[in-house]
Amino acid sequence: MSQSIEVRVLFFSSLAARVGRREVTLELDRGSTVQSAFETLCAHYPDIAKAGRTLAFAVNHVYVNPGLTLQNHDELAIIQPVSGG
């Protein structure tokens, strides 16, 4: 049994601009959480760390808390709040 999982990560709005792409595939250790995935992403793309506290996360189209354990082939969306009127 493999000790790693693959997660498809989607970026939106200014996060996509900071990363330079809208989507990446991330290889993580089995048992990784949304929070640990975000920390790994911050190590690769330091500019997204600045938005950390304002972000929302969704896994497979459902909003989740950062403590959720990710599964192989999950889709993790990192969403920055939108303002306007």
Buried (B, 14 or more C-beta within 10 A) or exposed (E): EEEEBEBBBBBEEEBBEBBEEEEBEBEBEEEBBBBBBBBBBBEEBEEBBEBEEEBEBBBEEEEBEBEBBBEEEBBBBBBBEEEEE
